[in-house]
Amino acid sequence: MANHVSSLKRARQTVTKTAINRANKSKLRGTLRTLREAIAAGDAKTLGDVYRSTVSVLDKSVQKGVLHKNTASRYKSRLNARVKAVATTKAA
C-alpha cells in the first residue's frame, strides 16, 4: 500500500476513475447489444430510434476517452449498413 500522501490520493483517484470507466464501457456495450438485438428482431419501426441513441452513446464514449474516434466511426458505419439492410428488406 502507498505511504505518501500524494500516492494515497492517487490510489483513491484510481478507484474512482476505474468505476467511472467501467460504467461508461458497460453502458456502451449495453446499447450496442440492444441495437444488435433490434436488428436481429427486424423491428424497422423502433430501429431508427435505437440507432440514434446508440450513435449518441458512441459519440459520448469518444468524448470520455472510452473509444477512439475511428473505432466509433467504424461501429457507426457498420451498424448503419445493417440498419439500412433491415429497412430495405422490410420495405421490399
N, CA, C and O atoms as CSV, one atom per row, in Angstrom:
chain,resi,resn,atom,element,x,y,z
A,1,MET,N,N,0.839,-1.184,0.000
A,1,MET,CA,C,0.000,0.000,0.000
A,1,MET,C,C,0.878,1.240,0.000
A,1,MET,O,O,2.024,1.213,0.450
A,2,ALA,N,N,0.319,2.318,-0.512
A,2,ALA,CA,C,1.058,3.568,-0.613
A,2,ALA,C,C,1.263,4.177,0.777
A,2,ALA,O,O,0.446,4.007,1.682
A,3,ASN,N,N,2.374,4.888,0.912
A,3,ASN,CA,C,2.702,5.510,2.196
A,3,ASN,C,C,2.646,7.031,2.154
A,3,ASN,O,O,2.326,7.660,3.162
A,4,HIS,N,N,2.948,7.628,1.016
A,4,HIS,CA,C,2.956,9.077,0.922
A,4,HIS,C,C,1.541,9.598,0.688
A,4,HIS,O,O,0.675,8.902,0.158
A,5,VAL,N,N,1.343,10.826,1.096
A,5,VAL,CA,C,0.027,11.446,0.961
A,5,VAL,C,C,-0.383,11.517,-0.507
A,5,VAL,O,O,-1.527,11.226,-0.856
A,6,SER,N,N,0.554,11.904,-1.356
A,6,SER,CA,C,0.227,12.036,-2.777
A,6,SER,C,C,-0.097,10.687,-3.402
A,6,SER,O,O,-0.998,10.603,-4.237
A,7,SER,N,N,0.609,9.632,-3.023
A,7,SER,CA,C,0.327,8.314,-3.589
A,7,SER,C,C,-0.973,7.741,-3.028
A,7,SER,O,O,-1.658,6.983,-3.714
A,8,LEU,N,N,-1.315,8.089,-1.805
A,8,LEU,CA,C,-2.616,7.676,-1.258
A,8,LEU,C,C,-3.749,8.349,-2.026
A,8,LEU,O,O,-4.767,7.725,-2.323
A,9,LYS,N,N,-3.559,9.636,-2.345
A,9,LYS,CA,C,-4.565,10.362,-3.113
A,9,LYS,C,C,-4.699,9.759,-4.512
A,9,LYS,O,O,-5.813,9.585,-5.005
A,10,ARG,N,N,-3.571,9.437,-5.156
A,10,ARG,CA,C,-3.623,8.832,-6.486
A,10,ARG,C,C,-4.356,7.485,-6.433
A,10,ARG,O,O,-5.087,7.145,-7.363
A,11,ALA,N,N,-4.169,6.736,-5.378
A,11,ALA,CA,C,-4.854,5.452,-5.243
A,11,ALA,C,C,-6.361,5.657,-5.128
A,11,ALA,O,O,-7.138,4.906,-5.718
A,12,ARG,N,N,-6.773,6.666,-4.374
A,12,ARG,CA,C,-8.203,6.980,-4.257
A,12,ARG,C,C,-8.769,7.413,-5.604
A,12,ARG,O,O,-9.861,6.991,-5.985
A,13,GLN,N,N,-8.029,8.256,-6.327
A,13,GLN,CA,C,-8.486,8.737,-7.627
A,13,GLN,C,C,-8.594,7.592,-8.632
A,13,GLN,O,O,-9.498,7.580,-9.467
A,14,THR,N,N,-7.680,6.639,-8.551
A,14,THR,CA,C,-7.708,5.490,-9.453
A,14,THR,C,C,-8.970,4.666,-9.238
A,14,THR,O,O,-9.593,4.213,-10.198
A,15,VAL,N,N,-9.341,4.476,-7.991
A,15,VAL,CA,C,-10.557,3.715,-7.695
A,15,VAL,C,C,-11.782,4.414,-8.280
A,15,VAL,O,O,-12.646,3.768,-8.873
A,16,THR,N,N,-11.853,5.728,-8.114
A,16,THR,CA,C,-12.990,6.492,-8.626
A,16,THR,C,C,-13.033,6.453,-10.146
A,16,THR,O,O,-14.086,6.205,-10.732
A,17,LYS,N,N,-11.890,6.696,-10.791
A,17,LYS,CA,C,-11.844,6.713,-12.253
A,17,LYS,C,C,-12.124,5.336,-12.837
A,17,LYS,O,O,-12.751,5.230,-13.892
A,18,THR,N,N,-11.674,4.288,-12.174
A,18,THR,CA,C,-11.936,2.931,-12.643
A,18,THR,C,C,-13.427,2.642,-12.637
A,18,THR,O,O,-13.948,2.033,-13.571
A,19,ALA,N,N,-14.111,3.074,-11.596
A,19,ALA,CA,C,-15.558,2.866,-11.517
A,19,ALA,C,C,-16.284,3.627,-12.621
A,19,ALA,O,O,-17.219,3.103,-13.226
A,20,ILE,N,N,-15.859,4.855,-12.883
A,20,ILE,CA,C,-16.483,5.663,-13.929
A,20,ILE,C,C,-16.246,5.034,-15.298
A,20,ILE,O,O,-17.175,4.927,-16.099
A,21,ASN,N,N,-15.002,4.614,-15.574
A,21,ASN,CA,C,-14.680,3.992,-16.856
A,21,ASN,C,C,-15.450,2.690,-17.049
A,21,ASN,O,O,-15.921,2.399,-18.148
A,22,ARG,N,N,-15.573,1.917,-15.988
A,22,ARG,CA,C,-16.303,0.652,-16.075
A,22,ARG,C,C,-17.778,0.910,-16.378
A,22,ARG,O,O,-18.381,0.186,-17.170
A,23,ALA,N,N,-18.358,1.923,-15.762
A,23,ALA,CA,C,-19.765,2.254,-16.014
A,23,ALA,C,C,-19.956,2.726,-17.453
A,23,ALA,O,O,-20.939,2.361,-18.098
A,24,ASN,N,N,-19.022,3.536,-17.964
A,24,ASN,CA,C,-19.124,4.024,-19.341
A,24,ASN,C,C,-19.008,2.888,-20.342
A,24,ASN,O,O,-19.757,2.847,-21.318
A,25,LYS,N,N,-18.081,1.963,-20.115
A,25,LYS,CA,C,-17.920,0.820,-21.013
A,25,LYS,C,C,-19.146,-0.081,-20.965
A,25,LYS,O,O,-19.587,-0.602,-21.989
A,26,SER,N,N,-19.683,-0.256,-19.782
A,26,SER,CA,C,-20.861,-1.106,-19.629
A,26,SER,C,C,-22.060,-0.513,-20.352
A,26,SER,O,O,-22.819,-1.233,-21.001
A,27,LYS,N,N,-22.231,0.798,-20.241
A,27,LYS,CA,C,-23.336,1.465,-20.932
A,27,LYS,C,C,-23.186,1.328,-22.440
A,27,LYS,O,O,-24.163,1.089,-23.149
A,28,LEU,N,N,-21.960,1.479,-22.926
A,28,LEU,CA,C,-21.688,1.342,-24.355
A,28,LEU,C,C,-22.023,-0.062,-24.841
A,28,LEU,O,O,-22.706,-0.230,-25.851
A,29,ARG,N,N,-21.545,-1.056,-24.125
A,29,ARG,CA,C,-21.809,-2.445,-24.530
A,29,ARG,C,C,-23.293,-2.759,-24.485
A,29,ARG,O,O,-23.803,-3.486,-25.338
A,30,GLY,N,N,-23.991,-2.216,-23.494
A,30,GLY,CA,C,-25.428,-2.462,-23.383
A,30,GLY,C,C,-26.214,-1.866,-24.532
A,30,GLY,O,O,-27.139,-2.494,-25.048
A,31,THR,N,N,-25.855,-0.660,-24.934
A,31,THR,CA,C,-26.581,-0.038,-26.046
A,31,THR,C,C,-26.271,-0.733,-27.363
A,31,THR,O,O,-27.153,-0.872,-28.211
A,32,LEU,N,N,-25.022,-1.175,-27.545
A,32,LEU,CA,C,-24.679,-1.924,-28.752
A,32,LEU,C,C,-25.457,-3.242,-28.799
A,32,LEU,O,O,-25.942,-3.644,-29.856
A,33,ARG,N,N,-25.569,-3.900,-27.666
A,33,ARG,CA,C,-26.325,-5.156,-27.597
A,33,ARG,C,C,-27.800,-4.919,-27.899
A,33,ARG,O,O,-28.424,-5.719,-28.596
A,34,THR,N,N,-28.359,-3.839,-27.386
A,34,THR,CA,C,-29.761,-3.513,-27.641
A,34,THR,C,C,-30.000,-3.291,-29.132
A,34,THR,O,O,-30.991,-3.771,-29.683
A,35,LEU,N,N,-29.093,-2.563,-29.784
A,35,LEU,CA,C,-29.241,-2.315,-31.217
A,35,LEU,C,C,-29.107,-3.601,-32.013
A,35,LEU,O,O,-29.874,-3.835,-32.946
A,36,ARG,N,N,-28.145,-4.434,-31.657
A,36,ARG,CA,C,-27.969,-5.700,-32.380
A,36,ARG,C,C,-29.175,-6.610,-32.205
A,36,ARG,O,O,-29.551,-7.326,-33.133
A,37,GLU,N,N,-29.783,-6.589,-31.025
A,37,GLU,CA,C,-30.992,-7.387,-30.808
A,37,GLU,C,C,-32.155,-6.849,-31.629
A,37,GLU,O,O,-32.955,-7.625,-32.153
A,38,ALA,N,N,-32.258,-5.528,-31.746
A,38,ALA,CA,C,-33.319,-4.929,-32.560
A,38,ALA,C,C,-33.114,-5.257,-34.031
A,38,ALA,O,O,-34.082,-5.484,-34.756
A,39,ILE,N,N,-31.865,-5.284,-34.478
A,39,ILE,CA,C,-31.575,-5.651,-35.867
A,39,ILE,C,C,-31.949,-7.112,-36.104
A,39,ILE,O,O,-32.538,-7.454,-37.129
A,40,ALA,N,N,-31.602,-7.964,-35.149
A,40,ALA,CA,C,-31.919,-9.390,-35.288
A,40,ALA,C,C,-33.423,-9.625,-35.291
A,40,ALA,O,O,-33.918,-10.509,-35.989
A,41,ALA,N,N,-34.149,-8.827,-34.505
A,41,ALA,CA,C,-35.606,-8.963,-34.456
A,41,ALA,C,C,-36.248,-8.407,-35.721
A,41,ALA,O,O,-37.354,-8.806,-36.086
A,42,GLY,N,N,-35.557,-7.485,-36.393
A,42,GLY,CA,C,-36.065,-6.921,-37.634
A,42,GLY,C,C,-37.181,-5.921,-37.438
A,42,GLY,O,O,-37.995,-5.725,-38.340
A,43,ASP,N,N,-37.239,-5.285,-36.284
A,43,ASP,CA,C,-38.280,-4.299,-35.994
A,43,ASP,C,C,-37.867,-2.948,-36.584
A,43,ASP,O,O,-37.126,-2.187,-35.962
A,44,ALA,N,N,-38.357,-2.664,-37.788
A,44,ALA,CA,C,-37.926,-1.467,-38.509
A,44,ALA,C,C,-38.445,-0.183,-37.870
A,44,ALA,O,O,-37.839,0.873,-38.045
A,45,LYS,N,N,-39.551,-0.249,-37.135
A,45,LYS,CA,C,-40.131,0.966,-36.546
A,45,LYS,C,C,-39.240,1.537,-35.449
A,45,LYS,O,O,-38.933,2.729,-35.449
A,46,THR,N,N,-38.833,0.699,-34.532
A,46,THR,CA,C,-38.036,1.183,-33.406
A,46,THR,C,C,-36.553,1.236,-33.727
A,46,THR,O,O,-35.769,1.782,-32.950
A,47,LEU,N,N,-36.161,0.678,-34.859
A,47,LEU,CA,C,-34.749,0.595,-35.203
A,47,LEU,C,C,-34.110,1.979,-35.355
A,47,LEU,O,O,-32.965,2.174,-34.946
A,48,GLY,N,N,-34.825,2.930,-35.930
A,48,GLY,CA,C,-34.285,4.279,-36.094
A,48,GLY,C,C,-33.996,4.955,-34.771
A,48,GLY,O,O,-32.951,5.584,-34.604
A,49,ASP,N,N,-34.920,4.826,-33.825
A,49,ASP,CA,C,-34.713,5.438,-32.505
A,49,ASP,C,C,-33.558,4.776,-31.763
A,49,ASP,O,O,-32.740,5.454,-31.141
A,50,VAL,N,N,-33.496,3.457,-31.830
A,50,VAL,CA,C,-32.429,2.735,-31.138
A,50,VAL,C,C,-31.079,3.072,-31.762
A,50,VAL,O,O,-30.083,3.220,-31.054
A,51,TYR,N,N,-31.049,3.193,-33.086
A,51,TYR,CA,C,-29.798,3.539,-33.759
A,51,TYR,C,C,-29.328,4.938,-33.352
A,51,TYR,O,O,-28.140,5.138,-33.098
A,52,ARG,N,N,-30.246,5.906,-33.289
A,52,ARG,CA,C,-29.872,7.268,-32.891
A,52,ARG,C,C,-29.319,7.302,-31.473
A,52,ARG,O,O,-28.329,7.984,-31.208
A,53,SER,N,N,-29.950,6.574,-30.564
A,53,SER,CA,C,-29.450,6.577,-29.189
A,53,SER,C,C,-28.093,5.883,-29.097
A,53,SER,O,O,-27.239,6.281,-28.304
A,54,THR,N,N,-27.896,4.843,-29.911
A,54,THR,CA,C,-26.608,4.155,-29.914
A,54,THR,C,C,-25.506,5.059,-30.445
A,54,THR,O,O,-24.405,5.084,-29.895
A,55,VAL,N,N,-25.793,5.801,-31.509
A,55,VAL,CA,C,-24.798,6.726,-32.066
A,55,VAL,C,C,-24.462,7.797,-31.041
A,55,VAL,O,O,-23.307,8.205,-30.925
A,56,SER,N,N,-25.449,8.250,-30.306
A,56,SER,CA,C,-25.206,9.250,-29.272
A,56,SER,C,C,-24.265,8.707,-28.197
A,56,SER,O,O,-23.337,9.394,-27.768
A,57,VAL,N,N,-24.509,7.478,-27.772
A,57,VAL,CA,C,-23.648,6.875,-26.751
A,57,VAL,C,C,-22.244,6.657,-27.305
A,57,VAL,O,O,-21.265,6.840,-26.582
A,58,LEU,N,N,-22.127,6.269,-28.577
A,58,LEU,CA,C,-20.810,6.104,-29.188
A,58,LEU,C,C,-20.053,7.428,-29.207
A,58,LEU,O,O,-18.866,7.472,-28.884
A,59,ASP,N,N,-20.737,8.505,-29.586
A,59,ASP,CA,C,-20.080,9.811,-29.629
A,59,ASP,C,C,-19.659,10.272,-28.232
A,59,ASP,O,O,-18.583,10.846,-28.060
A,60,LYS,N,N,-20.500,10.021,-27.249
A,60,LYS,CA,C,-20.143,10.391,-25.883
A,60,LYS,C,C,-18.970,9.571,-25.368
A,60,LYS,O,O,-18.143,10.073,-24.607
A,61,SER,N,N,-18.897,8.305,-25.781
A,61,SER,CA,C,-17.785,7.469,-25.331
A,61,SER,C,C,-16.468,7.937,-25.942
A,61,SER,O,O,-15.406,7.764,-25.343
A,62,VAL,N,N,-16.536,8.531,-27.136
A,62,VAL,CA,C,-15.325,9.109,-27.731
A,62,VAL,C,C,-14.893,10.315,-26.910
A,62,VAL,O,O,-13.707,10.480,-26.624
A,63,GLN,N,N,-15.840,11.154,-26.531
A,63,GLN,CA,C,-15.521,12.342,-25.738
A,63,GLN,C,C,-14.933,11.964,-24.386
A,63,GLN,O,O,-14.063,12.666,-23.870
A,64,LYS,N,N,-15.396,10.867,-23.812
A,64,LYS,CA,C,-14.927,10.453,-22.491
A,64,LYS,C,C,-13.667,9.607,-22.548
A,64,LYS,O,O,-13.102,9.253,-21.514
A,65,GLY,N,N,-13.225,9.283,-23.768
A,65,GLY,CA,C,-11.983,8.534,-23.902
A,65,GLY,C,C,-12.146,7.034,-23.812
A,65,GLY,O,O,-11.152,6.320,-23.674
A,66,VAL,N,N,-13.358,6.536,-23.884
A,66,VAL,CA,C,-13.580,5.093,-23.827
A,66,VAL,C,C,-13.211,4.454,-25.154
A,66,VAL,O,O,-12.629,3.369,-25.182
A,67,LEU,N,N,-13.545,5.118,-26.257
A,67,LEU,CA,C,-13.247,4.630,-27.598
A,67,LEU,C,C,-12.440,5.671,-28.369
A,67,LEU,O,O,-12.513,6.868,-28.094
A,68,HIS,N,N,-11.672,5.185,-29.338
A,68,HIS,CA,C,-11.016,6.076,-30.285
A,68,HIS,C,C,-12.052,6.527,-31.310
A,68,HIS,O,O,-13.004,5.802,-31.599
A,69,LYS,N,N,-11.866,7.715,-31.853
A,69,LYS,CA,C,-12.879,8.259,-32.760
A,69,LYS,C,C,-13.035,7.423,-34.021
A,69,LYS,O,O,-14.141,7.311,-34.550
A,70,ASN,N,N,-11.947,6.834,-34.514
A,70,ASN,CA,C,-12.056,5.993,-35.705
A,70,ASN,C,C,-12.785,4.687,-35.405
A,70,ASN,O,O,-13.497,4.162,-36.262
A,71,THR,N,N,-12.616,4.173,-34.221
A,71,THR,CA,C,-13.326,2.962,-33.817
A,71,THR,C,C,-14.821,3.221,-33.757
A,71,THR,O,O,-15.618,2.416,-34.238
A,72,ALA,N,N,-15.197,4.340,-33.168
A,72,ALA,CA,C,-16.613,4.699,-33.094
A,72,ALA,C,C,-17.184,4.927,-34.485
A,72,ALA,O,O,-18.315,4.531,-34.766
A,73,SER,N,N,-16.409,5.560,-35.353
A,73,SER,CA,C,-16.859,5.788,-36.711
A,73,SER,C,C,-17.066,4.468,-37.444
A,73,SER,O,O,-18.033,4.317,-38.190
A,74,ARG,N,N,-16.170,3.521,-37.236
A,74,ARG,CA,C,-16.308,2.205,-37.860
A,74,ARG,C,C,-17.562,1.496,-37.355
A,74,ARG,O,O,-18.303,0.907,-38.142
A,75,TYR,N,N,-17.802,1.552,-36.046
A,75,TYR,CA,C,-19.015,0.943,-35.473
A,75,TYR,C,C,-20.264,1.559,-36.101
A,75,TYR,O,O,-21.186,0.851,-36.508
A,76,LYS,N,N,-20.277,2.903,-36.171
A,76,LYS,CA,C,-21.451,3.593,-36.700
A,76,LYS,C,C,-21.699,3.208,-38.150
A,76,LYS,O,O,-22.841,2.979,-38.550
A,77,SER,N,N,-20.641,3.138,-38.930
A,77,SER,CA,C,-20.771,2.800,-40.338
A,77,SER,C,C,-21.331,1.386,-40.518
A,77,SER,O,O,-22.253,1.179,-41.307
A,78,ARG,N,N,-20.791,0.443,-39.807
A,78,ARG,CA,C,-21.232,-0.941,-39.946
A,78,ARG,C,C,-22.647,-1.139,-39.420
A,78,ARG,O,O,-23.444,-1.865,-40.015
A,79,LEU,N,N,-22.952,-0.493,-38.308
A,79,LEU,CA,C,-24.307,-0.620,-37.761
A,79,LEU,C,C,-25.326,0.050,-38.667
A,79,LEU,O,O,-26.433,-0.459,-38.841
A,80,ASN,N,N,-24.958,1.191,-39.246
A,80,ASN,CA,C,-25.864,1.881,-40.155
A,80,ASN,C,C,-26.144,1.027,-41.387
A,80,ASN,O,O,-27.271,1.002,-41.880
A,81,ALA,N,N,-25.133,0.333,-41.883
A,81,ALA,CA,C,-25.334,-0.544,-43.037
A,81,ALA,C,C,-26.299,-1.678,-42.686
A,81,ALA,O,O,-27.145,-2.052,-43.499
A,82,ARG,N,N,-26.173,-2.217,-41.488
A,82,ARG,CA,C,-27.076,-3.289,-41.067
A,82,ARG,C,C,-28.498,-2.777,-40.865
A,82,ARG,O,O,-29.463,-3.467,-41.192
A,83,VAL,N,N,-28.626,-1.559,-40.322
A,83,VAL,CA,C,-29.950,-0.964,-40.126
A,83,VAL,C,C,-30.618,-0.722,-41.473
A,83,VAL,O,O,-31.803,-1.009,-41.644
A,84,LYS,N,N,-29.857,-0.196,-42.425
A,84,LYS,CA,C,-30.418,0.055,-43.757
A,84,LYS,C,C,-30.801,-1.247,-44.443
A,84,LYS,O,O,-31.800,-1.293,-45.161
A,85,ALA,N,N,-30.029,-2.301,-44.236
A,85,ALA,CA,C,-30.355,-3.598,-44.848
A,85,ALA,C,C,-31.675,-4.131,-44.303
A,85,ALA,O,O,-32.476,-4.685,-45.057
A,86,VAL,N,N,-31.911,-3.969,-43.005
A,86,VAL,CA,C,-33.172,-4.407,-42.407
A,86,VAL,C,C,-34.323,-3.564,-42.930
A,86,VAL,O,O,-35.401,-4.084,-43.215
A,87,ALA,N,N,-34.091,-2.255,-43.058
A,87,ALA,CA,C,-35.153,-1.355,-43.533
A,87,ALA,C,C,-35.534,-1.668,-44.984
A,87,ALA,O,O,-36.712,-1.622,-45.337
A,88,THR,N,N,-34.556,-1.981,-45.814
A,88,THR,CA,C,-34.857,-2.256,-47.214
A,88,THR,C,C,-35.531,-3.619,-47.397
A,88,THR,O,O,-36.376,-3.776,-48.279
A,89,THR,N,N,-35.166,-4.598,-46.574
A,89,THR,CA,C,-35.808,-5.899,-46.701
A,89,THR,C,C,-37.244,-5.840,-46.213
A,89,THR,O,O,-38.107,-6.550,-46.731
A,90,LYS,N,N,-37.506,-5.006,-45.225
A,90,LYS,CA,C,-38.895,-4.859,-44.737
A,90,LYS,C,C,-39.735,-4.080,-45.732
A,90,LYS,O,O,-40.927,-4.349,-45.884
A,91,ALA,N,N,-39.124,-3.112,-46.416
A,91,ALA,CA,C,-39.863,-2.289,-47.380
A,91,ALA,C,C,-40.177,-3.080,-48.665
A,91,ALA,O,O,-41.194,-2.846,-49.316
A,92,ALA,N,N,-39.303,-3.998,-49.005
A,92,ALA,CA,C,-39.477,-4.745,-50.264
A,92,ALA,C,C,-40.460,-5.885,-50.143
A,92,ALA,O,O,-40.704,-6.596,-51.118
